[in-house]
Amino acid sequence: MNTTRECRVQSIKRVFPTKRLNNVITTRLSILDATVARFAACGAIWFYDKVEGLDANDFAPFACLQLALEETLNDYPHYIGQLQWATRQHVEGADNPRHVGRPIVTYGSSDDPGVELVIAQDSRELSAIVPSTMERATSKRIWNASNLRQSDYLPPTKLAFSNLAEYRGLPGVSAQLTAFKCGGFAVSLKITHCLSDATCLLQFIHAWASRSRPLFHADYAGKSAAESDMRPRALFDPQMLDAHANLDPQVTEPDSERIQRARSLPMHRFDWWATNAPGYPSWATASSNATKPAPEELLQTQLSPSTDPPWTTWDLGATVTHMQIRFSATEVGKMKIAAMNSLPSNLRGQIVSRQDALLAHLWILVNRARQLENPNEQVYLDISLGLRSRVSPPLPDGFVGSPILLAYVTKSGADAATGTIGAIAGAIRQTVSQFDAHAVSDYLYDAAHEVSPQRLWQAFLGSRHVLATSWVRAQTYEVDFCNAGLARYVQAQMPLMDGLLQLMDVGATGDFDVSLALERETMERLLRDPMLRAYDEP
């Protein structure tokens, strides 16, 4: 595969809604938005084959996409706004009186940074960069994606809070349109995580695509409008989520019982401020200092319980391989059957999903490949959970923000490497089931009282952890800008870090596309393991 850098930026501009607000609005982001402010930006790249009658190298297609983006921003006006940290004045009268590390967004001003739009051109054919949909389903079910430079197709924009200390004048959202020699194109989107989780990212790009289709096909206007009406309307109301914390501004002492319940949940409490932790990386200090209280206040503050991050188990300099592994609907179905049939007696009654079974299969494979068979050492599967449907009443499907948390499943190295798929899948389902409306409310309550939400990290990477996220049922491949059908290939923004795992389903096929990054030799062992395709037999 040609790895010569042949993608060139043609233009960079800031874009704004077609209907600008005439008043300035400042909105406090939610408790959970604050907890994810340190996370890497949420983003993805969609690759499309050339559409008959359209050539992305012409001016018109990208002009249509820009106009559709501007129209979509009418429903997301805060996406063009300025992210910043709250001051005491911003939280006056609020149920949550803490302001340190609490993000706000101000929009409707002539100083709004807007959304940065990058136009680029790649002199290569798409076939030289990513395999086709047919290849991914047949000859390239396992594909090494390490040489696909995401930086070529994601906007190079520095976003607000990419370093917690930097935000002034920086946008919270950026997009890139890339044309290829063959006439195909790529669309990418990157959003500061406190503004958007994956669900919200997909809502936005589906809305953008829906606005685009009528601009390419006039006879598609009525159909596109009807489809748009079926999708959830964007609702930006962070306080709707915070209300589930049931905070009482008249109570000065936190409820110790609620906090104890929250801290008993299977969630890591790794301390970014623990500079004396073995292996602590010096690069983390500047970002951490941005949302620490003043030194005199910190001296008088009792910090919540935490754990030193296990930095020594994460080789930050290791060579990492990124593989895309396609599992057919039949394979995953067999995994689910095997998991249900091998549930241990203490987990009988757990309803294991296809996703649970696939996660279990993958975690077993990773621990085998890492040769983690020590019964005295714990390993962890850290799982991102969306909370829109986990509060009561549920948040609307169109709720805009980043209402997520990270839970963990833990086993000894021996159990995780040699256990049955049922034991692991059942443990995953049992863990996830703990996060009902009461548990989420308690967690929100505890997080609201945290000195600084960015102090604690609920996950980790390296040789003892796998961090899993799922975009299943988000219709990722169905994003269609110009009536082109399924995307050729979609890749979530994923840094090359040991232990990152992401699941995506592929249209209506029932197949799963797994994105996995592991230390190089570990990945080689995983790919050689006959267990990888144990469920692919007739």
Residue pairs with C-beta under 8 A, 6 or more apart in sequence:
1 128
1 129
1 147
2 124
2 128
3 147
3 149
5 149
5 152
6 122
6 123
6 124
7 120
7 121
7 122
7 123
7 149
7 152
7 153
7 178
8 120
8 121
8 122
8 123
9 118
9 119
9 120
9 156
10 119
10 120
10 121
11 118
11 119
12 116
12 117
12 118
12 119
13 116
13 117
14 113
14 114
14 115
14 116
14 117
14 171
15 66
15 69
15 70
15 73
15 114
15 115
15 116
15 117
16 70
16 73
16 80
16 112
16 114
16 115
17 70
17 71
17 73
17 74
17 77
17 80
18 67
18 70
18 71
18 73
18 74
19 74
20 108
21 77
21 107
21 108
22 108
23 108
24 106
24 107
24 108
24 109
25 77
25 78
25 106
25 107
25 108
26 90
26 104
26 105
26 106
27 78
27 104
27 105
27 106
27 107
27 236
27 238
28 86
28 90
28 91
28 94
28 102
28 103
28 104
28 238
28 239
29 102
29 103
29 104
29 105
29 194
29 195
29 238
29 401
30 238
30 239
30 241
30 242
30 401
30 402
30 403
31 96
31 241
31 242
31 245
31 444
31 447
31 448
31 453
32 241
32 387
32 401
32 402
32 403
32 404
32 405
32 444
32 447
33 103
33 194
33 195
33 238
33 401
33 402
33 403
34 101
34 102
34 103
34 194
34 447
34 453
34 454
35 405
35 447
35 453
35 454
35 456
35 458
36 193
36 194
36 197
36 402
36 404
37 101
37 103
37 161
37 164
37 192
37 193
37 194
37 291
37 453
37 454
38 161
38 164
38 272
38 287
38 454
38 457
39 193
39 194
40 193
40 493
40 495
41 159
41 162
41 190
41 191
41 192
41 193
41 493
42 190
42 191
42 192
42 193
42 196
42 197
42 198
42 200
42 201
42 402
42 493
43 154
43 188
43 189
43 190
43 191
43 201
43 492
43 493
44 188
44 189
44 201
44 205
44 476
44 490
44 491
44 492
44 493
45 150
45 153
45 154
45 186
45 187
45 188
45 490
45 491
45 493
46 186
46 187
46 188
46 205
46 479
46 487
46 490
47 126
47 129
47 130
47 153
47 184
47 185
47 186
47 487
47 488
47 489
47 490
48 184
48 185
48 186
48 187
48 481
48 482
48 484
48 487
48 488
49 126
49 132
49 182
49 184
49 484
49 488
50 56
50 182
50 183
50 184
51 482
51 483
51 484
54 61
54 183
54 216
54 482
55 61
55 183
56 62
56 177
56 179
56 180
56 183
56 184
56 185
57 121
57 179
57 181
57 183
61 185
61 216
61 482
62 119
62 177
62 179
62 185
64 212
64 215
64 216
64 482
65 177
65 187
65 208
65 212
65 481
66 117
66 177
67 215
68 208
68 209
68 211
68 212
68 215
68 481
69 115
69 117
69 175
69 208
69 211
71 211
72 204
72 207
72 208
72 211
73 79
73 80
73 115
75 207
75 233
75 234
76 204
76 234
76 236
76 400
77 107
77 108
78 105
78 107
78 195
78 236
79 115
79 172
79 173
79 191
79 195
79 204
80 107
80 112
80 113
80 114
80 115
80 171
80 173
81 105
81 106
81 107
81 108
81 109
81 112
81 113
81 172
82 105
82 106
82 107
82 109
82 111
82 112
82 113
82 160
82 167
82 168
82 169
83 103
83 104
83 105
83 160
83 161
83 167
83 170
83 172
83 192
83 194
83 195
84 103
84 104
84 105
84 106
84 160
84 167
84 168
85 99
85 100
85 101
85 102
85 103
85 104
85 167
85 290
85 291
86 99
86 102
86 103
86 104
87 99
88 99
90 99
90 102
90 104
91 97
91 98
91 99
91 102
94 249
95 242
95 245
95 247
95 248
95 249
96 102
96 242
96 245
96 247
96 448
97 249
98 448
98 449
98 450
98 451
100 291
100 292
100 293
100 451
100 452
101 291
101 451
101 452
101 453
101 454
101 455
102 453
103 161
103 194
105 172
105 195
113 160
113 169
113 170
113 171
113 172
114 171
115 171
115 173
115 174
115 175
116 155
116 157
116 171
116 173
116 174
116 175
117 155
117 174
117 175
117 176
117 177
118 155
118 156
118 157
118 174
118 175
118 176
118 177
119 176
119 177
119 178
120 152
120 153
120 176
120 177
120 178
120 179
121 178
121 179
122 129
122 152
122 178
122 179
122 180
122 181
123 181
124 180
124 181
125 180
125 181
125 182
126 180
126 182
126 184
126 488
127 182
129 148
129 180
130 148
130 488
130 489
130 491
131 140
131 143
131 489
132 488
132 489
133 486
133 488
133 489
133 506
136 143
136 324
136 326
136 489
136 506
136 513
137 326
137 506
137 509
137 511
141 325
141 326
142 323
142 324
142 325
142 326
142 527
143 323
143 324
144 321
144 322
144 323
145 322
145 323
145 324
145 491
145 515
146 320
146 321
146 322
146 323
146 496
148 322
148 491
150 491
150 493
150 494
152 178
153 176
153 178
153 186
153 188
154 176
154 188
154 190
154 493
155 174
155 175
155 176
155 188
155 190
157 170
157 171
157 174
157 190
158 166
158 170
159 170
159 171
159 172
159 173
159 174
159 190
159 191
159 192
160 166
160 167
160 170
160 171
160 172
160 192
161 167
161 172
161 192
161 194
162 170
162 192
163 286
163 287
163 290
164 287
164 288
164 290
164 291
164 454
165 286
165 287
165 289
165 290
172 191
172 192
172 195
173 189
173 190
173 191
173 192
173 195
174 189
174 190
174 191
175 187
175 188
175 189
175 190
176 186
176 187
176 188
177 185
177 186
177 187
178 185
178 186
178 188
179 185
180 186
184 488
187 205
187 479
187 481
189 201
189 204
189 205
190 493
191 200
191 201
191 204
193 402
194 401
194 402
195 400
195 401
195 402
196 204
196 400
196 401
196 402
197 386
197 401
197 402
197 403
197 404
198 469
198 471
198 474
198 492
199 386
199 388
199 474
200 399
200 400
200 401
200 402
202 471
202 474
202 475
202 476
202 479
203 231
203 232
203 234
203 398
203 400
204 234
205 479
206 231
206 475
206 478
206 479
207 228
207 231
207 234
208 481
209 479
209 480
209 481
210 224
210 227
210 228
210 231
211 224
211 228
212 481
212 482
213 220
213 223
213 224
213 480
213 481
213 482
213 483
214 220
214 221
214 224
214 225
216 481
216 482
216 483
217 482
217 483
220 483
231 398
232 396
232 397
232 398
233 396
233 398
234 398
234 400
235 396
235 398
235 399
235 400
236 400
236 401
237 399
238 401
240 395
240 399
241 387
241 391
241 395
241 399
241 401
241 403
241 444
242 444
242 448
244 391
244 392
244 437
244 440
244 441
244 444
245 441
245 444
245 445
245 447
245 448
246 441
246 445
247 445
247 448
254 445
254 449
255 445
258 442
258 445
258 446
259 442
259 445
259 446
259 449
261 439
261 442
262 439
262 442
262 443
262 445
262 446
262 447
263 269
263 304
263 305
263 446
265 407
265 434
265 435
265 439
265 442
265 443
266 407
266 408
266 409
266 410
266 431
266 434
267 405
267 406
267 407
267 408
267 443
267 458
268 307
268 380
268 382
268 406
268 408
268 456
268 457
268 458
268 459
268 460
269 304
269 305
269 306
269 307
269 456
269 458
270 306
270 307
270 308
270 309
270 310
270 456
270 457
270 458
270 459
270 460
271 277
271 306
271 307
271 308
271 309
271 455
271 456
271 457
272 284
272 288
272 309
272 454
272 455
272 456
272 457
273 288
273 292
273 303
273 455
274 280
274 306
274 308
274 309
275 285
276 308
277 308
277 309
277 311
278 308
278 311
278 312
279 310
279 311
279 312
279 314
280 309
280 311
281 311
281 316
288 454
288 455
291 452
291 453
291 454
291 455
292 298
292 452
293 301
293 451
293 452
298 451
301 451
303 451
303 455
304 446
304 450
304 451
304 456
306 455
306 456
309 457
309 460
310 460
310 462
310 464
313 460
313 462
313 463
313 464
313 465
314 460
314 461
314 462
314 463
314 465
314 498
315 462
315 463
315 498
315 519
318 498
318 519
318 520
319 519
319 520
320 496
320 497
320 498
320 517
320 518
320 519
320 520
321 517
321 518
321 519
321 520
321 523
321 524
322 494
322 496
322 515
322 516
322 517
323 515
323 516
323 517
323 518
323 523
323 527
324 491
324 513
324 514
324 515
324 516
325 513
325 514
325 516
325 532
326 506
326 511
326 512
326 513
326 514
327 358
327 511
327 512
327 513
327 514
328 509
328 510
328 511
328 536
329 509
329 510
329 511
331 533
331 535
331 536
332 354
332 357
332 358
332 510
332 511
332 512
332 535
333 354
333 510
334 535
335 354
335 357
335 358
335 360
335 361
335 421
335 535
336 352
336 353
336 354
336 356
336 357
338 357
338 421
338 422
338 535
339 352
339 356
339 357
339 360
339 421
339 422
339 424
339 425
339 426
340 352
340 422
341 422
342 420
342 421
342 422
342 423
343 350
343 352
343 422
343 423
343 425
343 426
344 420
344 422
344 423
344 426
347 422
347 423
347 426
347 427
347 429
347 430
350 426
350 429
350 430
350 433
351 429
352 422
352 425
352 426
352 428
352 429
353 429
354 512
355 470
355 472
355 503
356 425
356 428
356 429
356 432
357 421
357 425
358 503
358 512
358 514
359 381
359 383
359 425
359 428
359 468
359 501
359 503
360 421
360 422
360 424
360 425
360 428
361 421
361 535
362 466
362 501
362 514
362 516
363 381
363 409
363 416
363 424
363 466
364 416
364 417
364 419
364 421
364 424
364 531
365 526
365 529
365 531
365 532
366 466
366 499
366 501
366 516
366 518
366 522
366 526
367 379
367 413
367 416
367 417
368 417
368 418
368 525
368 526
368 529
368 531
369 518
369 522
369 523
369 525
369 526
369 529
370 417
370 463
370 522
371 417
371 525
372 379
372 413
372 416
372 417
372 463
372 464
373 413
373 414
373 417
373 418
374 412
374 413
374 414
375 412
375 413
375 414
375 415
376 412
377 412
377 413
377 464
378 410
378 411
378 412
378 413
378 464
379 410
379 411
379 412
379 413
379 416
379 464
379 465
380 408
380 409
380 410
380 460
380 464
380 465
380 466
381 408
381 409
381 410
381 428
381 465
381 466
381 468
382 406
382 407
382 408
382 458
382 459
382 460
382 465
382 466
382 467
382 468
383 406
383 407
383 408
383 409
383 428
383 431
383 432
383 468
384 404
384 405
384 406
384 467
384 468
384 469
384 470
385 404
385 405
385 406
385 407
385 432
385 435
386 403
386 404
387 395
387 403
387 404
387 405
387 435
387 440
388 394
388 395
388 396
388 397
388 399
388 403
389 395
390 435
390 436
390 437
390 440
391 437
391 440
391 441
392 437
395 403
405 435
405 440
405 443
405 458
406 458
406 459
406 467
407 431
407 432
407 434
407 435
407 458
408 431
408 458
408 459
409 424
409 427
409 428
409 431
411 419
411 424
411 427
415 423
416 424
435 443
447 453
450 456
459 465
459 467
460 467
460 499
461 467
461 497
461 498
461 499
461 500
462 498
462 499
463 498
463 499
463 519
463 522
465 499
466 499
466 500
466 501
467 499
467 500
467 501
468 501
468 502
468 503
469 492
469 501
469 502
469 503
470 502
470 503
470 504
471 492
471 502
471 503
471 504
471 505
472 503
472 504
472 505
472 512
473 505
474 504
476 487
476 490
476 504
476 505
477 486
477 487
477 490
477 504
477 505
477 506
477 507
478 486
478 507
479 487
479 490
480 486
480 487
486 506
486 507
490 504
490 513
491 515
492 502
492 504
492 515
494 500
494 502
494 515
494 517
495 517
496 517
497 517
498 517
498 518
498 519
498 522
499 517
499 518
500 515
500 516
500 517
501 514
501 515
501 516
501 517
502 514
502 515
502 516
503 512
503 513
503 514
503 515
504 512
504 513
504 514
504 515
505 511
505 512
505 513
506 512
506 513
516 523
518 526
526 532
